[in-house]
Amino acid sequence: MSRRTKRKMPKHHTYFPLRPCVKHYSHNHPLRPIDQIQEDEELVCSGCGLQVIGSTLMCTKSDCDFLLHKSCFKLNPLLLHQSHPNHFLQLLPTPPRNANFFICDACNDYGTGFDYHCSLCKFNLHVGCSRLPKTVNHMDHQHLLTLYYSFSCIDHNITSFVCDVCGQHLENKLWVYYCDKCDYGIHSRCTIPHCTDHMYDSV
């Protein structure tokens, strides 16, 4: 989910007039607001690891590839998430314990950027996974799907779960979207590409 690529200078961008540079605790250099980054430029947010389109904040240093969605710039430093209700999650700018990556407890994919982390439980969440909606419409199913933080939350008698999109057998700790009417379920990794459009609206 979180994959960094070498930054290419945007082909079409406009610096907001009279807007000063800003600082973010996760980065040593000033950031400048940029507008009109195009989809075909394939630039990736250094916070959430998802593609950046439209307006963003980019490092002022020409040899630095750091950039952030505006919504990632404004993330709360502490988060109490329903999937981990007993402890606050701290937003880390890099993976914990000086590692090169972390494994997200929601989707089991790796991350190299921002991490919502519980040091007591060694619990980690991608920024994108922390923002997944409770219900979604999915292109492969006619009914609304509901998010569960493990398949045992659907029914304690369920002993295994297979994603109806990719066919993968899932660990119980992984998040799933499920339709009770049809006994249809998919894991969050197969859902995220269909949910990202509304996550990072310009603000």
C-alpha positions in Angstrom: 0.0 0.0 0.0 2.7 2.5 0.9 5.1 2.6 -2.0 7.5 5.5 -2.4 8.8 6.5 -5.9 11.4 9.1 -6.8 9.6 12.4 -7.2 9.3 13.9 -10.7 8.7 17.6 -10.9 5.1 18.2 -11.7 4.4 19.1 -15.4 1.6 21.5 -14.6 1.6 23.2 -11.2 0.8 26.6 -9.8 2.2 28.0 -6.5 -0.6 29.5 -4.6 0.0 33.3 -4.6 1.0 35.0 -1.4 0.8 31.7 0.5 3.9 31.2 2.8 5.7 28.0 3.2 4.7 25.8 6.1 6.5 23.3 8.4 5.4 19.8 9.3 6.9 17.9 12.3 7.6 14.9 10.1 10.0 16.7 7.7 13.1 19.0 8.1 12.4 21.3 5.2 9.6 23.8 4.5 6.7 22.7 2.4 4.9 24.8 -0.3 1.3 24.5 -1.5 1.1 23.2 -5.0 -2.0 23.0 -7.3 -3.0 20.9 -10.3 -0.9 17.8 -10.0 -2.1 15.5 -12.7 -2.9 11.8 -12.4 -0.5 10.7 -15.1 2.4 12.2 -13.0 2.0 9.2 -10.6 3.3 11.1 -7.5 2.9 9.4 -4.2 2.1 11.0 -0.8 5.0 10.5 1.7 2.5 10.1 4.5 -0.2 7.6 3.4 1.6 6.2 0.4 -1.4 6.8 -2.0 -1.3 8.7 -5.2 -1.5 12.5 -5.1 -3.8 14.3 -7.5 -4.8 18.0 -7.4 -3.5 20.2 -4.6 -0.8 19.1 -2.2 2.2 20.3 -0.2 5.6 19.7 -1.6 9.1 20.1 -0.2 10.8 23.3 -1.3 14.1 21.5 -1.8 14.6 20.5 -5.4 16.5 17.3 -4.5 13.9 16.1 -1.9 10.9 13.9 -2.9 8.7 14.6 0.1 5.1 15.7 -0.5 1.8 15.3 1.4 -1.9 15.4 0.8 -3.4 18.4 2.6 -5.5 16.0 4.6 -2.3 14.0 5.6 -0.7 17.3 6.7 -3.7 17.9 9.0 -3.8 14.4 10.6 -4.4 14.3 14.3 -1.2 13.2 16.2 -3.3 11.0 18.5 -6.2 8.8 17.3 -8.6 6.6 19.3 -9.8 4.1 16.7 -12.7 1.6 17.1 -10.4 -1.2 16.1 -8.1 -0.5 19.0 -10.4 1.1 21.7 -8.2 0.6 24.8 -5.3 2.8 23.8 -4.6 5.9 21.7 -2.6 5.5 18.6 0.3 7.9 18.0 1.0 9.1 14.5 4.6 8.3 13.7 6.3 10.0 10.7 8.4 6.8 10.1 8.1 3.1 11.0 8.7 2.4 14.7 11.9 1.1 16.2 14.0 2.6 13.3 12.7 -0.1 11.0 12.5 0.3 7.2 8.8 -0.6 7.2 5.9 -1.7 9.3 3.1 -4.2 8.8 -0.5 -2.9 9.0 -2.7 -4.8 11.3 -5.8 -4.0 9.2 -4.7 -5.2 5.8 -1.4 -7.1 6.5 0.4 -5.0 3.8 3.6 -3.1 4.5 4.0 0.6 5.0 7.0 3.0 4.9 5.3 6.3 5.6 3.1 7.6 8.4 2.0 4.9 11.0 -0.7 5.1 13.6 1.0 3.1 16.3 0.4 1.6 19.7 3.7 0.9 21.4 2.1 -1.1 24.2 0.4 -3.6 21.8 2.8 -3.2 18.8 -0.3 -2.3 16.8 0.1 -0.4 13.5 -2.3 1.2 11.0 -1.8 2.7 7.6 -3.3 6.2 7.4 -5.6 5.0 4.6 -6.8 2.0 6.7 -7.5 4.3 9.7 -9.9 6.2 7.5 -11.8 3.4 5.9 -15.6 4.0 6.1 -17.9 1.8 8.2 -19.9 0.9 5.1 -19.1 1.0 1.3 -20.6 0.4 -2.0 -18.4 -2.0 -3.9 -18.4 -2.4 -7.7 -18.5 -6.2 -7.4 -21.6 -6.4 -5.2 -25.1 -5.0 -5.3 -25.5 -4.5 -1.5 -23.8 -2.2 1.0 -20.8 -3.9 2.7 -20.1 -3.3 6.4 -16.6 -3.2 7.9 -15.7 -5.7 10.6 -12.3 -5.7 12.4 -12.0 -9.5 12.3 -14.2 -12.2 10.8 -15.1 -13.5 14.2 -16.8 -10.2 14.8 -19.3 -11.2 12.1 -20.0 -14.6 13.9 -18.0 -16.3 16.6 -18.7 -19.6 14.9 -16.9 -18.7 11.7 -13.6 -20.6 11.7 -12.2 -19.4 8.3 -12.8 -16.7 5.8 -12.0 -16.5 2.1 -12.1 -13.2 0.2 -14.7 -13.3 -2.5 -12.6 -11.1 -4.7 -9.1 -12.5 -4.6 -9.8 -16.0 -3.1 -7.2 -15.5 -0.3 -7.7 -17.2 3.1 -7.5 -14.5 5.8 -6.2 -14.4 9.3 -8.9 -13.6 11.8 -7.2 -10.3 12.8 -7.5 -8.8 9.3 -10.4 -6.4 8.5 -13.2 -7.5 6.2 -16.1 -5.9 4.5 -19.2 -8.2 4.6 -22.7 -8.5 3.3 -24.9 -10.5 5.7 -27.7 -11.0 3.2 -25.5 -12.8 0.7 -22.7 -14.1 2.9 -20.3 -12.1 0.7 -17.1 -10.7 2.1 -13.8 -9.2 1.0 -10.8 -8.1 2.9 -9.9 -4.5 3.2 -6.9 -4.7 0.7 -9.4 -5.6 -2.1 -11.6 -2.7 -1.0 -9.1 0.2 -0.6 -8.7 0.9 -4.4 -12.4 1.6 -4.6 -12.5 3.8 -1.5 -9.6 6.2 -2.0 -11.4 8.8 -4.1 -13.3 10.3 -1.1 -10.5 10.0 1.5 -8.3 12.8 0.4 -10.5 15.5 -0.8 -8.7 18.9 -1.0 -9.3 21.0 2.2 
